[in-house]
Amino acid sequence: MIAFFLPLGFSALLISVSHVIINSTLAHAIINPEIVITGYAMAFSIFGLTEEAAVLMRQTCTVLVKDKRTFKSLLIVCLFLIIFILLISSVVAYTPAGAWLFGYVFGASEELQKDILSTYRVLVLVTIFSVLRCIYQGIIISKMRTKWLTIAMIIRLSVMYGLSLLFISNPHLISGRTGAFIFLAGMIVEAAVSYAEGRMLVNKLPAFSDDGESRDVRGVFRFYRPMLISVFLAVSVTPAINVLLGKTVNMELAIASYTIAFSITWLAISFQTYMHQIVLNYYKKAPHLVFKFGIIFGIMPGFFLCLLGFTPLGHWVLQNLVGINGDLLTATAQALKIFVLFSLIFPWVDFCNGIVMLRSQTGIMVWSQGSNIVMTLVVLLIGIWLVPDWNGAIGALAQSIGSAAELGVLVLSLSRLRQPSTYSIGN
């Protein structure tokens, strides 16, 4: 189990490192690094609405694809998904709707809008390569060849770090679009490596599965649809936080501090983002062992964030490794303290989601994510009303309470629906 999980965890850790690299690069901008980071964060938050739909293909492939017929059905669903995403993204990127979204909804100035839109136009291209890598990573995971995810991420990270050093040596070139170019280059490399390994594994699949569970396009979509709805609810959390943080005392400081703190938090919980894969691959065989595994690995992120949030180590890391100072450093450190709560909750959210997918009860995820966003918005509104000078810490608190609500709904639903037959696919 550890041999299966560690490569997955390391690849997720490296993904988080890649986001820290981008934020650190943007922090070296000559003029107003807070505004540069804010522009990238706003563009990335909208990009995340479509990116997560692509990432779901990894889980869908791991659970469903046992033969070539189902894989072909999955490819057809992916094709429609890419077309849909590109259409929606193009409306935001190349029509007045984008300026209205970032100007009116997010409250960005005209100058900031230009940086956001130029950044977003590059990020749109990332989705194509993200879908490709997730399809083949699903096959790689189901065949227990998880070391290839780590190998792909190491190569991706090397390319991104090299580009980062190039831009840092020429800080006058740094803008929000810089982060998007670094991210795109890394995704292309990771997709290429995943395709090369995954394609060989697909060729070895039988034409039809022995257990008679081959899926047509409708069967794949019935499984995928509830997760898609839930993920749109989930990824709307970050844009909602960015929108409402724009109502705080200092918009740029609030969004930049939240963004940096969340990227570090995601680094801490990166191993746990694959907790659902442990459930999918081992829970039926040894549920008690998987639960013990979850307890051991679930407490690690909280311990790491406690060190950064409540000891001098945190200020040293933010100052010397991330490269921030002054008010931005203080606000980021404050947000990190609150994110400790989120880091303790998230592993169990992913654990429960794994059980939901294993039982094909993916409809539960719509309700759990819905509760998350409702509680997040409630806490955001209360925080902005009562303590608007908390900056990014308001977003950290809202996201933590929202995740607690999501976990509560998952636990309650799973305890009431113990039999897989009581909740059919696509409900």
C-alpha positions in Angstrom: 0.0 0.0 0.0 2.8 2.4 0.9 4.7 1.4 -2.3 1.6 2.3 -4.3 0.8 5.5 -2.4 4.2 7.2 -2.1 4.8 7.8 -5.8 1.3 9.3 -6.0 2.0 11.4 -3.0 5.3 12.6 -4.3 3.8 13.5 -7.7 1.1 15.6 -5.9 3.7 17.2 -3.7 5.7 18.2 -6.8 2.5 19.7 -8.3 2.1 21.8 -5.2 5.8 22.8 -5.5 5.1 23.9 -9.0 2.5 26.4 -7.9 4.8 27.7 -5.2 7.5 28.2 -7.9 5.0 30.2 -9.9 4.0 32.4 -7.0 7.6 32.9 -6.0 8.5 33.9 -9.5 5.6 36.4 -9.6 6.7 37.8 -6.2 10.0 39.0 -7.9 8.1 41.4 -10.2 9.7 44.8 -10.1 6.5 46.8 -9.8 3.6 45.9 -7.4 4.1 42.1 -7.0 0.9 42.0 -5.0 -1.0 43.2 -8.1 0.8 40.7 -10.4 0.0 37.8 -8.0 -3.6 39.0 -7.7 -4.0 39.1 -11.5 -2.7 35.5 -11.9 -4.8 34.3 -9.0 -8.0 35.7 -10.5 -7.3 34.2 -13.9 -6.3 30.9 -12.3 -9.5 30.8 -10.2 -11.7 30.9 -13.3 -9.4 28.5 -15.1 -9.9 26.1 -12.1 -13.6 25.9 -12.9 -12.8 23.9 -16.1 -9.5 22.4 -15.0 -11.1 20.3 -12.3 -13.5 18.8 -14.8 -10.4 17.5 -16.6 -8.8 16.1 -13.5 -12.0 14.1 -12.8 -11.1 12.0 -15.8 -8.3 10.5 -13.8 -10.7 9.0 -11.2 -13.2 8.1 -13.8 -10.6 6.2 -15.8 -9.2 4.4 -12.7 -12.7 3.2 -11.6 -14.3 2.3 -15.0 -11.6 1.4 -17.6 -11.0 -2.3 -17.6 -11.1 -2.9 -21.3 -10.6 -1.1 -24.7 -14.3 -0.6 -25.3 -14.7 1.5 -22.1 -11.6 3.4 -22.8 -12.9 4.4 -26.3 -16.2 5.5 -24.6 -14.1 7.6 -22.2 -12.3 9.2 -25.1 -15.5 10.2 -26.7 -16.7 11.8 -23.4 -13.4 13.6 -23.1 -13.7 15.0 -26.7 -17.1 16.5 -25.9 -15.7 17.8 -22.6 -12.7 19.6 -24.3 -15.0 21.2 -26.9 -17.4 22.4 -24.2 -14.6 23.8 -22.1 -12.9 25.6 -25.0 -16.3 27.2 -26.0 -17.0 28.4 -22.5 -13.4 29.6 -22.0 -13.3 31.4 -25.3 -16.3 33.4 -24.3 -14.5 34.6 -21.2 -11.2 35.1 -22.9 -12.2 36.9 -26.2 -15.6 38.6 -25.6 -16.7 41.5 -23.5 -18.0 38.9 -21.0 -14.5 38.5 -19.7 -14.0 42.2 -19.0 -17.4 42.3 -17.3 -16.6 39.2 -15.2 -13.3 40.5 -13.9 -14.3 44.2 -13.8 -17.8 44.1 -12.4 -17.9 40.8 -10.4 -14.3 40.7 -9.2 -13.9 44.5 -9.0 -10.6 44.6 -10.9 -9.3 47.9 -12.3 -9.0 48.3 -16.1 -5.2 47.8 -15.9 -5.6 44.7 -13.8 -8.3 43.4 -16.2 -5.8 43.4 -19.1 -3.3 41.4 -17.1 -6.0 38.9 -16.0 -7.3 38.4 -19.5 -3.9 38.0 -21.1 -3.1 35.4 -18.4 -6.3 33.6 -18.8 -5.9 33.2 -22.6 -2.7 31.2 -22.0 -4.3 29.1 -19.3 -7.1 28.1 -21.6 -4.6 26.0 -23.6 -3.5 24.2 -20.4 -6.9 22.3 -20.2 -6.3 20.4 -23.5 -3.0 18.9 -22.1 -4.5 18.4 -18.7 -7.3 16.2 -20.1 -4.7 14.1 -22.0 -2.5 13.5 -19.0 -5.4 12.6 -16.7 -6.8 10.0 -19.0 -3.5 8.1 -19.2 -2.7 8.7 -15.6 -5.9 6.9 -14.7 -4.7 3.9 -16.6 -1.2 4.1 -15.0 -2.7 4.2 -11.5 -5.1 1.3 -12.1 -2.2 -0.8 -13.4 -0.2 0.1 -10.2 2.6 1.8 -12.1 2.4 4.9 -10.0 6.2 5.6 -10.3 5.5 7.1 -13.7 3.4 9.9 -12.2 6.4 10.9 -10.1 8.8 10.7 -13.0 6.5 12.9 -15.1 6.3 15.4 -12.4 10.0 15.5 -11.8 10.5 16.3 -15.5 7.7 18.9 -15.4 9.1 20.6 -12.3 12.6 20.8 -13.9 11.2 22.6 -16.9 9.1 25.0 -14.8 12.0 25.7 -12.4 14.3 26.4 -15.4 11.8 28.9 -16.8 11.3 30.4 -13.4 15.1 31.2 -13.1 15.0 32.7 -16.6 12.2 35.1 -15.7 13.7 35.9 -12.3 17.0 36.9 -14.0 14.8 39.2 -16.1 12.3 40.6 -13.6 11.1 43.4 -16.0 9.4 40.6 -18.0 7.4 39.2 -15.1 3.6 39.7 -15.3 0.6 37.5 -14.5 1.1 35.9 -17.9 4.5 34.7 -16.9 3.0 32.3 -14.4 0.6 31.0 -17.1 3.5 30.3 -19.6 5.4 28.4 -16.9 2.4 26.4 -16.0 1.6 25.6 -19.7 5.1 24.4 -20.4 5.1 22.1 -17.4 1.7 20.6 -18.3 2.8 19.9 -21.9 5.8 17.9 -20.6 3.8 16.0 -18.0 1.1 15.1 -20.6 3.7 13.8 -23.0 5.3 11.5 -20.5 1.9 10.2 -19.2 0.8 9.5 -22.8 4.0 7.6 -23.7 3.6 5.2 -20.7 -0.2 5.1 -20.6 -0.6 4.3 -24.3 1.4 1.1 -24.0 -0.8 0.0 -21.1 -4.0 0.7 -23.1 -2.7 -1.5 -25.9 -2.5 -4.4 -23.4 -6.1 -4.0 -22.3 -8.6 -6.8 -23.4 -11.3 -5.8 -25.9 -14.0 -6.5 -23.3 -13.7 -7.0 -19.6 -14.1 -10.5 -18.2 -16.7 -9.4 -15.6 -19.0 -8.0 -18.2 -18.7 -4.4 -17.0 -17.8 -2.8 -20.3 -19.3 0.7 -20.4 -20.7 2.6 -23.4 -20.6 6.4 -23.6 -23.8 6.7 -21.6 -22.5 4.5 -18.9 -19.3 6.5 -18.5 -21.3 9.8 -18.5 -23.7 8.5 -15.9 -20.8 7.9 -13.5 -19.0 11.1 -14.5 -21.9 13.6 -14.5 -22.6 13.8 -10.7 -18.9 14.3 -10.1 -18.8 17.0 -12.7 -21.6 18.9 -11.1 -20.0 18.5 -7.7 -16.6 19.7 -8.9 -18.1 22.8 -10.5 -19.6 23.6 -7.1 -16.2 22.8 -5.4 -14.0 25.0 -7.7 -16.4 27.9 -7.5 -15.2 28.3 -3.9 -11.9 29.9 -4.9 -13.5 32.4 -7.3 -16.1 33.2 -4.7 -13.4 33.8 -2.1 -11.5 36.0 -4.5 -14.6 38.0 -5.3 -15.5 38.7 -1.7 -11.9 39.3 -0.6 -12.1 42.2 -3.1 -14.5 43.8 -0.6 -11.9 43.8 2.2 -9.9 46.8 3.3 -7.0 46.0 0.9 -8.1 43.9 -2.1 -4.6 43.2 -3.5 -3.1 42.3 -0.1 -6.1 40.1 0.8 -6.1 38.1 -2.4 -2.3 37.8 -2.7 -1.9 36.6 1.0 -4.7 34.1 0.6 -3.2 32.8 -2.7 0.3 32.3 -1.3 -1.0 30.8 2.0 -3.2 28.4 0.1 -0.4 27.3 -2.3 1.7 26.5 0.8 -1.2 24.7 2.4 -1.8 22.7 -0.8 1.8 21.7 -0.6 1.3 20.4 2.9 -1.8 18.3 1.9 -0.5 17.3 -1.5 0.1 13.7 -0.4 -3.5 13.5 0.8 -5.0 14.5 -2.5 -4.6 10.9 -3.6 -6.1 9.4 -0.5 -9.2 8.4 -2.6 -6.9 6.2 -4.8 -5.9 4.2 -1.7 -9.6 3.7 -1.0 -10.4 2.8 -4.7 -7.6 0.2 -4.9 -7.5 -1.3 -1.4 -10.7 -0.6 0.6 -12.5 -3.7 -0.6 -9.6 -5.9 0.4 -8.6 -4.4 3.7 -11.0 -1.6 5.0 -9.5 -1.5 8.5 -6.0 -1.3 7.2 -7.0 1.6 4.9 -8.6 3.4 7.8 -5.4 3.1 9.9 -3.4 4.3 6.9 -5.7 7.3 6.6 -5.1 8.2 10.3 -1.3 8.0 10.0 -1.1 10.1 6.9 -4.0 12.4 7.8 -2.3 14.1 10.7 0.9 14.9 8.8 -0.3 18.1 7.0 -1.6 19.6 10.2 1.7 19.1 11.9 3.6 20.7 9.0 1.4 23.7 8.9 1.6 24.2 12.7 5.4 24.5 12.3 5.0 27.1 9.6 2.1 29.0 11.3 3.2 29.0 14.9 7.0 28.9 14.9 9.7 31.3 13.5 10.3 28.7 10.8 7.2 30.0 9.0 8.5 33.5 8.7 11.9 32.3 7.5 10.3 30.1 4.8 8.0 33.0 3.6 10.9 35.5 3.6 13.7 33.4 2.2 12.1 30.7 0.1 8.9 32.3 -1.1 10.4 35.8 -1.3 7.8 38.0 0.4 8.2 40.7 3.0 6.3 43.4 4.9 2.5 43.5 5.1 2.2 40.6 2.6 4.4 38.4 4.8 2.4 39.2 7.9 -1.0 38.6 6.2 0.2 35.3 4.7 1.4 34.1 8.0 -1.9 34.9 9.6 -3.8 32.9 6.9 -1.4 29.9 7.4 -2.4 29.6 11.0 -6.1 29.3 10.2 -5.4 26.8 7.3 -4.2 24.3 9.9 -7.9 23.5 10.4 -8.4 22.9 6.7 -5.3 20.6 6.5 -6.8 18.3 9.2 -10.2 18.1 7.5 -9.2 17.7 3.9 -7.6 14.2 4.0 -10.9 12.7 5.4 -13.0 14.5 2.8 -10.9 12.8 0.1 -11.1 9.5 2.0 -14.9 9.6 2.1 -15.0 10.7 -1.6 -13.0 7.6 -2.4 -15.7 5.4 -0.7 -18.4 7.3 -2.6 -16.7 6.6 -6.0 -16.0 3.0 -5.1 -19.7 2.5 -4.4 -20.7 4.4 -7.5 -22.8 6.8 -5.2 -21.3 9.9 -6.9 -24.5 11.8 -6.5 -23.7 12.3 -2.8 -20.8 14.5 -3.9 -23.2 17.1 -5.3 -24.8 17.6 -1.9 -21.5 17.6 0.1 -19.9 20.2 -2.3 -23.1 22.2 -2.1 -22.9 22.4 1.6 -19.3 23.4 1.3 -19.9 26.4 -0.8 -22.9 27.6 1.2 -21.0 27.5 4.4 -17.9 29.1 2.7 -20.1 32.0 1.5 -21.8 32.5 4.9 -18.4 32.7 6.7 -17.0 35.0 4.1 -19.9 37.4 4.3 -19.7 37.4 8.1 -16.0 37.8 8.1 -16.0 40.8 5.7 -18.7 42.4 7.8 -17.1 41.9 11.2 -13.3 41.8 10.5 -12.5 43.2 7.0 -8.9 43.9 8.1 -8.2 40.2 8.4 -7.3 40.1 4.7 -6.5 36.6 3.4 -7.2 35.0 6.8 -11.0 35.5 6.1 -10.6 33.3 3.0 -8.7 30.7 5.0 -11.4 30.5 7.7 -14.2 30.3 5.2 -12.6 27.5 3.3 -11.9 25.6 6.5 -15.4 25.8 7.8 -16.8 25.0 4.3 -14.7 21.8 4.2 -15.9 20.8 7.7 -19.5 21.1 6.4 -18.6 19.0 3.4 -17.1 16.3 5.6 -20.2 16.3 7.8 -22.5 15.6 4.9 -20.2 12.9 3.5 -20.0 11.0 6.8 -23.8 11.4 7.4 -24.7 10.2 3.9 -22.3 7.2 4.0 -23.5 6.1 7.4 -27.1 6.1 6.1 -26.3 4.4 2.7 -24.2 1.5 3.7 -25.5 -0.8 0.9 -24.2 0.1 -2.6 -27.5 -0.9 -4.1 -29.4 1.8 -2.3 -27.9 4.6 -4.4 -27.5 3.9 -8.1 -25.0 5.4 -10.6 -25.8 8.9 -11.7 -28.2 9.7 -8.8 
